[in-house]
Amino acid sequence: MRLRQIALVAKNLDAARADIAAVFGVDYAYDDPGVGKYGLHNAVFPIGMTFLEVVSPKAQGTTAGRLLEKRGGDGGYMVILQTPHLAEARQRIRDAGARIVDEITGDSFAFTHIHPRDVGGAMPSIDWMDPPERWQWGGPEWAEHMPSDHKLAIVGAELQAEAPNKMARRWAEVLGLRAERLNDVWTIALDGGEIRFVALQDTRGEGLRAFDVAASDTKRIHAAAERRGLVAASGEVVLSGTYVRLVDA
């Protein structure tokens, strides 16, 4: 199971889209019409072979809108994983007593959205693609817009929780993976990445507080963020209320 996409939620989609494009140096974002049924519009950016999405409500009463209100502004929304074993993953979710709030199965793609209250922290989705390198949510042209002069990949997600050990074990149960305590941090290892669970770091409550991006030129990314005022006092890049941990590729 691999981490394939992180979704953020923002009040102002245009501003969030401009920030992401400038910071990562990407020139393409897909506006997926499929999110319209949830009362949203979005932009999906290819970050190498992984993806960063930002959604914004365009109607009243959306799940994303309620999250903006609950957490007091922009922040993390979804952790989207990819598996080659769709049927087994869906059965495991049901066996763990977690609710599937929406699912689609096509000839070459599928998604499975899990109720965030049944795992905590964020909404997970377990997706399937055929062939595996395909990514339906990135649109038909994303591969043509991958950066050729530098490497990028989303390799981690960090959730803050009132009880990190309990949340980590619950995610592990639903995903069929193992939660371990590594260097005092509860972690679920993925294929080429990880999900971390930490104690509450602020007053915003439980949620997706950070994601990791491996890059061949972290200094350029940091400098681009600094020019736009997107670097916190801690030195970390912040996009749509979510910290971005830069690691060398």
C-alpha positions in Angstrom: 0.0 0.0 0.0 1.4 3.4 -1.0 0.7 7.0 -0.3 -0.5 8.5 -3.6 -2.3 11.7 -2.8 -2.8 14.3 -0.1 -5.8 16.5 -0.1 -6.0 19.9 1.6 -9.1 22.1 2.2 -9.0 25.9 1.7 -11.5 28.7 1.7 -9.9 30.4 -1.3 -9.1 27.9 -4.0 -7.4 30.4 -6.4 -5.0 31.6 -3.7 -4.1 28.1 -2.6 -3.6 27.0 -6.2 -1.3 29.9 -6.9 0.8 29.2 -3.8 1.2 25.5 -4.6 2.2 26.2 -8.2 4.8 28.8 -7.1 6.3 26.8 -4.3 6.7 23.5 -6.1 7.3 24.9 -9.6 4.4 23.0 -11.2 2.6 24.3 -14.2 -0.5 22.1 -14.3 -3.5 21.5 -12.0 -6.5 19.4 -12.9 -10.0 20.6 -12.1 -11.8 17.3 -11.4 -15.5 17.7 -12.3 -16.2 14.6 -10.1 -15.9 16.6 -6.9 -18.9 18.7 -7.9 -21.3 16.2 -6.4 -19.8 16.9 -3.0 -20.4 20.6 -3.4 -16.7 21.3 -4.1 -14.3 22.4 -6.7 -10.6 21.5 -6.7 -7.1 21.6 -8.2 -5.0 18.4 -8.4 -1.2 18.9 -8.9 1.3 16.2 -10.0 4.1 16.1 -7.5 6.2 13.6 -9.4 4.2 10.4 -9.5 2.2 11.5 -6.4 -0.4 14.2 -6.1 -1.4 17.2 -4.0 -5.0 18.3 -4.1 -6.7 21.3 -2.7 -10.5 21.4 -2.4 -12.8 24.3 -1.6 -16.5 24.4 -0.9 -18.8 26.0 -3.5 -22.0 25.1 -1.7 -23.4 25.2 1.8 -23.3 22.1 4.1 -20.3 20.3 2.7 -18.0 18.0 4.7 -15.1 20.2 3.7 -16.9 23.3 4.8 -17.7 21.9 8.2 -14.0 20.9 8.6 -12.9 24.5 7.8 -15.3 25.7 10.6 -14.3 23.0 13.1 -10.5 23.6 12.7 -10.7 27.3 12.3 -9.4 27.7 8.8 -7.5 25.9 6.0 -5.9 22.5 6.7 -5.5 18.9 5.9 -8.4 16.9 4.6 -7.6 13.4 3.1 -4.9 10.8 3.0 -5.3 8.8 -0.3 -3.6 5.4 -0.5 -3.3 3.0 -3.4 -3.5 -0.8 -3.3 -3.4 -3.6 -5.9 -5.8 -5.6 -3.7 -9.1 -3.7 -3.8 -11.5 -6.4 -2.8 -9.4 -7.5 0.2 -9.0 -3.9 1.3 -12.7 -3.2 1.2 -13.5 -6.4 3.1 -11.0 -5.5 5.7 -12.6 -2.1 6.2 -16.0 -3.7 6.8 -14.5 -6.3 9.1 -13.0 -3.5 11.2 -16.4 -1.9 11.6 -15.5 1.2 9.7 -18.1 2.9 7.4 -17.5 3.3 3.7 -19.1 6.7 2.9 -18.6 6.5 -0.8 -17.1 4.1 -3.4 -16.8 3.9 -7.1 -15.5 0.9 -9.1 -14.7 1.5 -12.8 -13.0 -0.7 -15.4 -9.6 0.8 -14.6 -10.0 2.8 -11.4 -11.7 2.7 -8.0 -11.9 4.6 -4.8 -13.1 3.8 -1.3 -13.8 6.7 1.1 -13.8 5.8 4.8 -15.7 7.8 7.4 -13.2 10.0 9.2 -15.0 9.5 12.5 -14.3 5.8 12.3 -10.5 6.2 12.2 -9.9 9.8 13.4 -7.7 12.6 12.2 -8.6 12.7 8.5 -10.6 10.9 5.8 -8.7 8.0 4.3 -9.4 6.7 0.8 -8.1 3.4 -0.5 -7.9 3.5 -4.3 -7.0 1.1 -7.1 -5.7 1.8 -10.6 -5.0 -0.3 -13.7 -2.3 0.0 -14.7 -0.8 1.0 -11.3 0.9 4.1 -12.5 -2.4 5.5 -13.7 -4.1 8.2 -11.6 -7.6 9.0 -12.6 -7.9 12.0 -10.3 -4.9 13.8 -11.9 -6.7 14.2 -15.2 -5.7 13.0 -18.7 -2.6 15.1 -19.1 -0.8 15.0 -15.7 2.1 12.9 -17.0 3.0 15.5 -19.6 3.5 18.1 -16.8 5.8 16.2 -14.5 8.9 18.4 -13.8 11.8 17.2 -15.8 14.5 19.3 -14.0 14.0 18.1 -10.4 12.5 15.2 -8.4 9.4 15.5 -6.3 7.3 13.0 -4.3 5.0 13.0 -1.4 6.4 10.4 1.0 4.7 11.0 4.4 1.6 12.2 6.3 1.4 13.3 9.9 -1.8 13.3 12.0 -2.1 14.9 15.4 -4.3 13.1 17.9 -5.4 13.3 21.5 -4.2 9.7 21.9 -1.7 8.9 19.1 -1.3 5.3 20.0 -5.0 4.6 19.8 -5.4 6.4 16.5 -2.3 4.7 15.0 -3.7 1.3 16.0 -7.1 2.0 14.5 -5.7 3.2 11.2 -3.5 0.1 11.1 -6.5 -2.2 11.8 -8.5 -0.6 9.0 -5.6 -0.6 6.5 -4.4 -4.1 7.4 -0.9 -2.8 8.3 1.2 -2.6 11.5 1.6 0.4 13.8 5.0 0.7 15.5 6.5 3.1 17.9 9.7 4.4 16.2 11.8 7.1 18.0 8.9 7.8 20.3 6.5 8.4 17.3 3.8 6.0 16.3 4.2 5.1 12.7 2.6 3.0 9.9 5.1 2.1 7.2 3.9 2.3 3.6 5.5 1.3 0.3 8.0 4.2 0.0 6.5 6.3 2.7 4.8 6.5 6.1 1.9 7.8 8.2 2.9 9.3 11.6 0.7 10.0 14.6 1.8 12.6 17.1 0.3 14.4 20.1 -1.7 17.5 19.6 0.6 20.3 18.6 -1.8 23.2 18.6 -5.4 24.1 19.6 -7.0 23.1 16.3 -7.9 19.6 17.4 -7.2 16.3 15.7 -6.3 16.4 12.1 -3.8 16.1 9.2 -1.2 18.7 10.3 1.8 17.9 7.9 3.0 16.0 4.9 6.5 15.2 3.7 7.8 16.0 0.3 11.1 14.5 -0.9 12.8 16.8 -3.4 16.1 17.0 -5.2 16.2 20.8 -4.6 14.7 21.6 -1.2 16.5 24.9 -1.0 14.7 26.2 -4.1 11.3 25.1 -2.7 12.0 26.7 0.7 13.1 30.0 -1.0 10.0 30.1 -3.2 7.8 29.7 -0.1 9.7 32.3 1.8 9.2 34.8 -1.0 5.4 34.3 -0.7 5.4 34.5 3.1 4.7 30.8 3.5 7.4 29.9 6.0 6.5 29.5 9.7 8.6 30.6 12.6 9.8 27.0 12.9 11.3 27.3 9.4 8.8 24.9 7.9 6.8 25.6 4.7 3.1 26.0 5.2 0.5 25.5 2.5 -3.3 25.8 3.2 -2.7 25.7 6.9 -0.7 22.5 6.7 3.1 22.1 7.3 5.3 20.7 4.5 8.3 18.8 5.7 11.0 18.9 3.0 13.4 16.0 2.8 16.3 15.4 0.4 15.4 13.0 -2.4 
